[in-house]
Amino acid sequence: MKIEILKENLKIGLDIVERIIGRNSSLPVLNNILINAEDNFLNLISTNLETTIKFWVLTKVIKSGRALLPVKIFSSFISLLPNEKITIESREQNLYIECQNFKTQIQGYNPEDFPIIPEIKKLSQIEIENQKFCQGLSQVIDIPISSQARPEISGIYFNLLKNNLRVVSTDSFRLAEKNISIESSIEKEQQFIVPQKPAKDIVGILENKEGLTTLYFSSNQALFSLPMKETKHPQVEVMSRLIDGEYPNYQEIIPDKFKTSAILKRDEFLNQIKTASLFSGRVNEVKVSVSPEKKEVEVFSKNPDIGESKSNIQAKIKGELIEISFNYKYLIDGIQNIKSSEIIFEISKEEGPCILRPVGDNSYIYVLMPIKSL
């Protein structure tokens, strides 16, 4: 293999593929990246067996070939080179790098030792506007928790409808659902569960990039592909294994009748919850009182070792007077995931699920359970 490539372009690719690589002592080959040079493309590949990342860079390929390299030393060295053209050549598993006054050799390994990356038959697919997809996925991505007893809630539930992608997550105490319109329709409804870590990698890699992301899926793998600007050839692909299991029927817990409903200014409500959190006790409790008569929502917290906090915010309220307690962390997360200037806060009953949703946008709901007041 022999190529010529700009340092800047190579470093962009390395920053992306090395994000899933850690120090794997049980399987050291996973600390390496596979490099393929062919047809005017340099392809960088990394995997941790749960997630695989492939990144392509347009480059001058003098001789096709491939190499297997420890990514940390390779990436660290490339980052220190001047922003100039780099010549890279592999000979007998080692890589020789030249750039201005630098001539360096990095010891590599046999490319045949790299894990075989499974291929997805690209039969089932959808297209979705990338920034819209990443923003929607980011609204549900932080909720799941790792659970060996219930692995299905450890990931993000993807429900593909005819012209809509619905992503859902829960940790049993709260739940978020986001509906995202898709560019291409599908004939048959499909569902699968992507683990949380690969889903976070997808958002981290693809966010702020323009274009259409194509989602391919099979019975045990999902592949997210974003093309280059210059050509339809993929620039980056993120492939994830899927969680085997059936997602719970979460829609049963979403209330459709409410005892009280309030419309509040998002930023003001968020600031008052954050203020109250400074005085909350060991269970992170804050009390929220909704008064239709006063047309206000009161936020209260008390800690005998610190003090107490009380504040109120004017709101448009329908229903009954009600007081309910929440874990402030869950309440803050829900408010922060809402992007509108006003939010709808709906309470089904004193110990029942509550809903936060943006005003003027029915595509997102955040459901949280109250806690019993001490």
NULUMFI-747943 format. One record per residue (C-alpha): residue in one letter; residue number from 1; x, y, z. Coordinates in nm, 4 decimals. Example, Ala and Ser with C-alpha at 12.3 -4.5 7.8 and 13.67 -1.06 7.14 Angstrom:
NULUMFI-747943
> rest,nr,X,Y,Z
> A,1,1.2300,-0.4500,0.7800
> S,2,1.3670,-0.1060,0.7140
END
This chain:
NULUMFI-747943
> rest,nr,X,Y,Z
> M,1,0.0000,0.0000,0.0000
> K,2,0.1176,0.3506,-0.0814
> I,3,-0.0882,0.6720,-0.0657
> E,4,-0.0563,1.0491,-0.0539
> I,5,-0.3041,1.2319,0.1692
> L,6,-0.3484,1.5687,0.3377
> K,7,-0.2835,1.5558,0.7130
> E,8,-0.6099,1.7402,0.7872
> N,9,-0.8253,1.4873,0.6008
> L,10,-0.6540,1.1899,0.7629
> K,11,-0.6867,1.3370,1.1124
> I,12,-1.0624,1.3942,1.0681
> G,13,-1.1085,1.0264,0.9913
> L,14,-0.8859,0.9096,1.2759
> D,15,-1.0737,1.1235,1.5290
> I,16,-1.3957,0.9507,1.4275
> V,17,-1.2854,0.5869,1.4168
> E,18,-1.0819,0.5965,1.7373
> R,19,-1.3768,0.7115,1.9513
> I,20,-1.4915,0.3511,2.0115
> I,21,-1.1453,0.2140,2.0849
> G,22,-1.0401,0.1605,2.4455
> R,23,-0.7647,-0.0396,2.6096
> N,24,-0.8781,-0.3946,2.5461
> S,25,-0.6409,-0.6294,2.7288
> S,26,-0.8443,-0.9449,2.6613
> L,27,-0.8459,-0.8869,2.2840
> P,28,-0.5571,-0.6500,2.1964
> V,29,-0.6347,-0.6530,1.8242
> L,30,-0.9338,-0.4278,1.9019
> N,31,-0.6890,-0.1508,1.9949
> N,32,-0.5968,-0.1266,1.6256
> I,33,-0.7522,0.0158,1.3117
> L,34,-0.7622,-0.1485,0.9727
> I,35,-0.6556,0.0722,0.6803
> N,36,-0.7630,-0.0086,0.3233
> A,37,-0.6394,0.1862,0.0201
> E,38,-0.8264,0.1211,-0.3031
> D,39,-0.9968,0.3076,-0.5914
> N,40,-0.8887,0.6581,-0.4804
> F,41,-1.0265,0.6026,-0.1300
> L,42,-0.8597,0.5465,0.2039
> N,43,-1.0907,0.3464,0.4308
> L,44,-1.0347,0.3490,0.8092
> I,45,-1.2106,0.0771,1.0117
> S,46,-1.2418,0.0256,1.3881
> T,47,-1.4561,-0.2076,1.5969
> N,48,-1.5219,-0.3066,1.9580
> L,49,-1.7394,-0.6011,1.8478
> E,50,-2.0579,-0.4126,1.9455
> T,51,-2.0015,-0.1140,1.7161
> T,52,-1.8062,-0.0823,1.3918
> I,53,-1.7089,0.2492,1.2327
> K,54,-1.5940,0.2901,0.8725
> F,55,-1.4679,0.6227,0.7376
> W,56,-1.3655,0.6978,0.3786
> V,57,-1.1331,0.9751,0.2596
> L,58,-1.0686,1.0690,-0.1018
> T,59,-0.6959,1.0352,-0.1555
> K,60,-0.4263,0.9574,-0.4114
> V,61,-0.3730,0.5821,-0.4108
> I,62,-0.0384,0.4957,-0.5673
> K,63,-0.0591,0.1293,-0.4695
> S,64,-0.3585,-0.0536,-0.3248
> G,65,-0.3233,-0.2499,-0.0034
> R,66,-0.4072,-0.2587,0.3637
> A,67,-0.2440,-0.2373,0.7046
> L,68,-0.3306,-0.2929,1.0705
> L,69,-0.2003,-0.0328,1.3173
> P,70,-0.2262,0.0641,1.6860
> V,71,-0.4576,0.3630,1.6576
> K,72,-0.3401,0.5620,1.9603
> I,73,0.0226,0.5972,1.8515
> F,74,-0.0740,0.6461,1.4872
> S,75,-0.3347,0.9138,1.5613
> S,76,-0.1142,1.0931,1.8158
> F,77,0.1740,1.1056,1.5694
> I,78,-0.0407,1.2313,1.2797
> S,79,-0.1822,1.5107,1.4982
> L,80,0.1709,1.6444,1.5557
> L,81,0.2618,1.6655,1.1880
> P,82,0.2408,1.9957,0.9956
> N,83,-0.0692,2.0578,0.7808
> E,84,0.0927,1.9252,0.4680
> K,85,0.0778,1.6269,0.2346
> I,86,0.1707,1.2939,0.3937
> T,87,0.3093,0.9916,0.2133
> I,88,0.2187,0.6610,0.3738
> E,89,0.3555,0.3241,0.2642
> S,90,0.3221,-0.0233,0.4140
> R,91,0.5974,-0.2807,0.3850
> E,92,0.5992,-0.6151,0.5663
> Q,93,0.3250,-0.5097,0.8122
> N,94,0.5057,-0.1881,0.9085
> L,95,0.3963,0.1615,0.8081
> Y,96,0.6401,0.4229,0.6810
> I,97,0.5284,0.7855,0.7051
> E,98,0.6951,1.0886,0.5434
> C,99,0.5922,1.4527,0.5846
> Q,100,0.8330,1.7466,0.5368
> N,101,1.1167,1.6772,0.7827
> F,102,0.9586,1.3671,0.9380
> K,103,1.0382,1.0083,0.8430
> T,104,0.8773,0.7614,1.0800
> Q,105,0.8151,0.3879,1.1023
> I,106,0.5261,0.2423,1.3051
> Q,107,0.5158,-0.1285,1.3717
> G,108,0.1950,-0.2855,1.2478
> Y,109,0.0340,-0.6278,1.2557
> N,110,-0.1108,-0.8817,1.0167
> P,111,-0.4374,-0.7415,0.8730
> E,112,-0.5754,-1.0962,0.8652
> D,113,-0.5910,-1.0849,1.2471
> F,114,-0.8541,-0.8093,1.2425
> P,115,-1.2068,-0.9314,1.3227
> I,116,-1.4283,-1.0095,1.0263
> I,117,-1.6878,-0.7318,0.9952
> P,118,-2.0351,-0.8712,0.9188
> E,119,-2.2089,-0.7405,0.6091
> I,120,-2.5695,-0.6230,0.6104
> K,121,-2.7738,-0.7155,0.3071
> K,122,-2.8977,-0.3717,0.2076
> L,123,-3.2556,-0.4735,0.1404
> S,124,-3.4511,-0.2981,0.4175
> Q,125,-3.3698,0.0730,0.4392
> I,126,-3.5013,0.4236,0.4998
> E,127,-3.3651,0.7716,0.4315
> I,128,-3.3891,1.0529,0.6829
> E,129,-3.2577,1.4094,0.6972
> N,130,-2.9444,1.3749,0.9084
> Q,131,-2.9614,1.6785,1.1364
> K,132,-3.3293,1.6160,1.2079
> F,133,-3.2471,1.2531,1.2894
> C,134,-2.9585,1.3389,1.5231
> Q,135,-3.1555,1.6072,1.7057
> G,136,-3.4466,1.3697,1.7578
> L,137,-3.2263,1.0830,1.8744
> S,138,-3.0450,1.3144,2.1183
> Q,139,-3.3791,1.3886,2.2906
> V,140,-3.4128,1.0269,2.4086
> I,141,-3.0560,0.9023,2.4217
> D,142,-2.9578,0.9755,2.7838
> I,143,-3.2490,0.7982,2.9512
> P,144,-3.1732,0.4220,2.9328
> I,145,-2.9789,0.2444,3.2057
> S,146,-2.7838,-0.0784,3.1812
> S,147,-2.9992,-0.3681,3.3021
> Q,148,-2.9004,-0.7339,3.2899
> A,149,-3.2439,-0.8372,3.4126
> R,150,-3.4196,-0.6332,3.1405
> P,151,-3.1647,-0.5790,2.8600
> E,152,-3.4343,-0.4521,2.6232
> I,153,-3.4629,-0.1221,2.8184
> S,154,-3.0841,-0.0725,2.7979
> G,155,-3.1185,0.0656,2.4467
> I,156,-3.3151,0.2898,2.2133
> Y,157,-3.6295,0.1434,2.0595
> F,158,-3.6638,0.2170,1.6873
> N,159,-4.0159,0.1764,1.5481
> L,160,-4.0302,0.2286,1.1727
> L,161,-4.3757,0.3240,1.0519
> K,162,-4.4815,0.4084,0.6968
> N,163,-4.3513,0.7678,0.6851
> N,164,-4.2248,0.8047,1.0385
> L,165,-3.9428,0.6901,1.2634
> R,166,-4.0367,0.6696,1.6299
> V,167,-3.7496,0.6483,1.8810
> V,168,-3.8255,0.5632,2.2448
> S,169,-3.6262,0.5113,2.5639
> T,170,-3.7052,0.4415,2.9287
> D,171,-3.5427,0.3535,3.2607
> S,172,-3.8746,0.2497,3.4255
> F,173,-3.9000,0.5846,3.6086
> R,174,-3.9316,0.8029,3.2993
> L,175,-3.9824,0.7657,2.9273
> A,176,-3.9255,0.9762,2.6166
> E,177,-4.0773,0.9339,2.2719
> K,178,-3.9799,1.1286,1.9596
> N,179,-4.1412,1.1028,1.6163
> I,180,-3.9234,1.1937,1.3161
> S,181,-4.0548,1.2153,0.9617
> I,182,-3.8593,1.0114,0.7043
> E,183,-3.7866,1.0859,0.3395
> S,184,-3.8659,0.7366,0.2093
> S,185,-4.1643,0.5291,0.3152
> I,186,-4.1646,0.1590,0.4052
> E,187,-4.4350,-0.0943,0.3338
> K,188,-4.4082,-0.3013,0.6511
> E,189,-4.3695,-0.1752,1.0076
> Q,190,-4.0344,-0.2736,1.1622
> Q,191,-3.8942,-0.2569,1.5161
> F,192,-3.5504,-0.3078,1.6688
> I,193,-3.3453,-0.1953,1.9709
> V,194,-3.0051,-0.0235,1.9372
> P,195,-2.7787,-0.0298,2.2478
> Q,196,-2.7303,0.3091,2.4111
> K,197,-2.3535,0.3407,2.3593
> P,198,-2.3631,0.2896,1.9804
> A,199,-2.6607,0.5266,1.9622
> K,200,-2.4536,0.7931,2.1395
> D,201,-2.1667,0.7281,1.8982
> I,202,-2.4050,0.7761,1.6049
> V,203,-2.5142,1.1161,1.7348
> G,204,-2.1570,1.2176,1.8206
> I,205,-2.0292,1.1259,1.4741
> L,206,-2.3160,1.2420,1.2528
> E,207,-2.4501,1.5532,1.4297
> N,208,-2.4084,1.8864,1.2493
> K,209,-2.3420,1.7073,0.9189
> E,210,-2.5718,1.7841,0.6260
> G,211,-2.7300,1.5296,0.3960
> L,212,-2.9499,1.2232,0.4137
> T,213,-2.8628,0.9362,0.6453
> T,214,-2.9578,0.5950,0.5140
> L,215,-3.0552,0.3378,0.7742
> Y,216,-3.0172,-0.0278,0.6784
> F,217,-3.1255,-0.3025,0.9154
> S,218,-3.1415,-0.6789,0.9480
> S,219,-3.2470,-0.9182,1.2237
> N,220,-2.9360,-0.8495,1.4348
> Q,221,-2.7569,-0.5438,1.2896
> A,222,-2.8333,-0.1822,1.2005
> L,223,-2.6174,0.0349,0.9752
> F,224,-2.6263,0.4163,0.9584
> S,225,-2.4612,0.5576,0.6453
> L,226,-2.3944,0.9219,0.5498
> P,227,-2.2583,0.9994,0.1983
> M,228,-1.9805,1.2356,0.0962
> K,229,-2.0708,1.5786,-0.0380
> E,230,-1.8742,1.5198,-0.3592
> T,231,-2.0228,1.1797,-0.4405
> K,232,-2.2853,0.9292,-0.3299
> H,233,-2.0089,0.7110,-0.1902
> P,234,-2.0379,0.6758,0.1900
> Q,235,-1.8199,0.9016,0.3995
> V,236,-1.8997,0.7363,0.7309
> E,237,-2.0869,0.4241,0.8341
> V,238,-2.1709,0.3207,1.1888
> M,239,-2.2882,-0.0360,1.2362
> S,240,-2.4305,-0.1663,1.5633
> R,241,-2.5463,-0.4996,1.6876
> L,242,-2.9071,-0.5031,1.8054
> I,243,-3.0442,-0.6030,2.1449
> D,244,-3.2376,-0.9264,2.1264
> G,245,-3.5726,-0.8958,2.3000
> E,246,-3.9166,-0.7397,2.2841
> Y,247,-3.9578,-0.3817,2.3950
> P,248,-4.2257,-0.3310,2.6649
> N,249,-4.5656,-0.1992,2.5621
> Y,250,-4.4785,0.1473,2.6895
> Q,251,-4.7867,0.3162,2.5437
> E,252,-4.9966,0.1644,2.8214
> I,253,-4.8359,0.3968,3.0775
> I,254,-4.8849,0.7181,2.8787
> P,255,-5.1957,0.8821,3.0294
> D,256,-5.4655,1.0269,2.8057
> K,257,-5.6625,1.2018,3.0800
> F,258,-5.5234,1.4643,3.3153
> K,259,-5.6329,1.6105,3.6459
> T,260,-5.4392,1.9325,3.5914
> S,261,-5.2618,2.0968,3.2972
> A,262,-5.0333,2.4023,3.2945
> I,263,-4.8494,2.5991,3.0258
> L,264,-4.5259,2.7575,3.1556
> K,265,-4.2245,2.9510,3.0295
> R,266,-3.9602,2.6839,2.9730
> D,267,-3.6473,2.8739,3.0794
> E,268,-3.8069,3.0244,3.3901
> F,269,-3.9432,2.6877,3.5048
> L,270,-3.6058,2.5202,3.4397
> N,271,-3.4220,2.7862,3.6392
> Q,272,-3.6581,2.7473,3.9358
> I,273,-3.6157,2.3677,3.9390
> K,274,-3.2363,2.4092,3.9292
> T,275,-3.2536,2.6581,4.2167
> A,276,-3.4711,2.4252,4.4233
> S,277,-3.2321,2.1367,4.3566
> L,278,-2.9654,2.3143,4.5633
> F,279,-3.1811,2.2597,4.8724
> S,280,-3.3155,1.9128,4.7990
> G,281,-3.2523,1.6175,5.0296
> R,282,-3.0935,1.2810,4.9727
> V,283,-3.3710,1.1587,4.7399
> N,284,-3.3404,1.4698,4.5176
> E,285,-3.6982,1.5730,4.5985
> V,286,-3.8599,1.8962,4.4848
> K,287,-4.2301,1.9689,4.5338
> V,288,-4.4384,2.1285,4.2610
> S,289,-4.7740,2.2846,4.3543
> V,290,-5.0094,2.3828,4.0731
> S,291,-5.2816,2.6324,4.1691
> P,292,-5.5545,2.7119,3.9117
> E,293,-5.6954,2.9809,4.1420
> K,294,-5.3676,3.1720,4.1718
> K,295,-5.2665,3.0889,3.8129
> E,296,-4.9217,2.9955,3.9348
> V,297,-4.6904,2.6983,3.9861
> E,298,-4.4890,2.6910,4.3079
> V,299,-4.1576,2.5031,4.3357
> F,300,-4.0398,2.4114,4.6874
> S,301,-3.7542,2.2151,4.8407
> K,302,-3.6180,2.1799,5.1909
> N,303,-3.3096,2.0301,5.3493
> P,304,-3.2792,2.0527,5.7303
> D,305,-2.8990,2.0730,5.7018
> I,306,-2.8962,2.3533,5.4440
> G,307,-3.2210,2.5482,5.4310
> E,308,-3.5154,2.5768,5.1959
> S,309,-3.6187,2.7350,4.8687
> K,310,-3.9587,2.8527,4.7428
> S,311,-4.0378,3.0209,4.4123
> N,312,-4.3359,3.0571,4.1821
> I,313,-4.4075,3.1134,3.8162
> Q,314,-4.7193,3.2418,3.6461
> A,315,-4.8893,2.9862,3.4212
> K,316,-5.2036,2.9124,3.2221
> I,317,-5.3694,2.6378,3.4280
> K,318,-5.6715,2.4138,3.3832
> G,319,-5.7933,2.1608,3.6371
> E,320,-5.7566,2.1131,4.0105
> L,321,-5.5175,2.2271,4.2808
> I,322,-5.2488,1.9613,4.3122
> E,323,-4.9122,1.9119,4.4862
> I,324,-4.6697,1.6523,4.3592
> S,325,-4.3027,1.5634,4.4190
> F,326,-4.0344,1.4712,4.1654
> N,327,-3.6723,1.3699,4.1439
> Y,328,-3.5340,1.7035,4.0246
> K,329,-3.2747,1.5365,3.7967
> Y,330,-3.5464,1.3662,3.5945
> L,331,-3.7512,1.6851,3.5781
> I,332,-3.4524,1.8893,3.4578
> D,333,-3.3667,1.6320,3.1908
> G,334,-3.7181,1.6459,3.0525
> I,335,-3.7328,2.0257,3.0408
> Q,336,-3.3896,2.0511,2.8775
> N,337,-3.4912,1.8103,2.6018
> I,338,-3.7766,2.0414,2.5041
> K,339,-3.6723,2.3130,2.2592
> S,340,-3.9828,2.5357,2.2546
> S,341,-4.0072,2.8571,2.4610
> E,342,-4.3154,2.7234,2.6425
> I,343,-4.3905,2.3765,2.7762
> I,344,-4.7076,2.1891,2.8652
> F,345,-4.6993,2.0210,3.2059
> E,346,-4.9768,1.7659,3.2546
> I,347,-5.0529,1.5741,3.5750
> S,348,-5.2759,1.2669,3.5652
> K,349,-5.3097,1.2237,3.9444
> E,350,-5.1079,1.2595,4.2670
> E,351,-4.9103,0.9368,4.2231
> G,352,-4.9628,0.8831,3.8506
> P,353,-4.7428,0.9549,3.5487
> C,354,-4.6971,1.3143,3.4374
> I,355,-4.6131,1.4487,3.0942
> L,356,-4.3923,1.7305,2.9660
> R,357,-4.4284,1.8310,2.6020
> P,358,-4.3425,2.1333,2.3873
> V,359,-4.6125,2.3829,2.2962
> G,360,-4.6951,2.3602,1.9268
> D,361,-4.5063,2.0333,1.8685
> N,362,-4.6741,1.6966,1.9074
> S,363,-4.3670,1.4983,1.7986
> Y,364,-4.2102,1.4724,2.1476
> I,365,-4.3368,1.3679,2.4898
> Y,366,-4.1511,1.3079,2.8152
> V,367,-4.3248,1.0944,3.0778
> L,368,-4.2023,1.0836,3.4374
> M,369,-4.3270,0.9258,3.7549
> P,370,-4.3569,1.1294,4.0749
> I,371,-4.1960,1.0206,4.3993
> K,372,-4.3692,0.9781,4.7296
> S,373,-4.3091,1.2812,4.9459
> L,374,-4.1180,1.2162,5.2683
END
